[in-house]
Amino acid sequence: MTAERPDQEPDYRFTLANERTFLAWIRTALGLLAAGVAVRQFVPPFTVAGATTLLALACIVLAAVVAATSFPRWRRAQQAMRSGAALPPSPMVAVLATGVLLLALLAALLVIVG
């Protein structure tokens, strides 16, 4: 029978790097939220009915997803560092990249259509 490895305090530099990463995810969510509000308030209506609201809501939903997953991601990384395990993969990098790409394509389509 093997003894479990007790939790240990990771090097503070790794803890601070993990915290900076968490804060970067939060800044990204705030930026997306601000973009959604700005689109809704300041972008003139497109010829497609409800398009401005759709674009704004897409930004806000992506912001909510990023914000909701940032803390659990931070916690999993912190727990992995404390136990000496490999850092867990995060699908959020692909989700965010795909979400921003889709927002850009939607915005471009709306600009082209009018």
Rosetta blueprint (number, residue, H / E / L):
1 M L
2 T L
3 A L
4 E L
5 R L
6 P L
7 D L
8 Q L
9 E L
10 P L
11 D L
12 Y H
13 R H
14 F H
15 T H
16 L H
17 A H
18 N H
19 E H
20 R H
21 T H
22 F H
23 L H
24 A H
25 W H
26 I H
27 R H
28 T H
29 A H
30 L H
31 G H
32 L H
33 L H
34 A H
35 A H
36 G H
37 V H
38 A H
39 V H
40 R H
41 Q H
42 F H
43 V L
44 P L
45 P L
46 F L
47 T L
48 V L
49 A L
50 G L
51 A H
52 T H
53 T H
54 L H
55 L H
56 A H
57 L H
58 A H
59 C H
60 I H
61 V H
62 L H
63 A H
64 A H
65 V H
66 V H
67 A H
68 A H
69 T H
70 S H
71 F H
72 P H
73 R H
74 W H
75 R H
76 R H
77 A H
78 Q H
79 Q H
80 A H
81 M H
82 R H
83 S H
84 G L
85 A L
86 A L
87 L L
88 P L
89 P L
90 S L
91 P L
92 M H
93 V H
94 A H
95 V H
96 L H
97 A H
98 T H
99 G H
100 V H
101 L H
102 L H
103 L H
104 A H
105 L H
106 L H
107 A H
108 A H
109 L H
110 L H
111 V H
112 I H
113 V H
114 G L
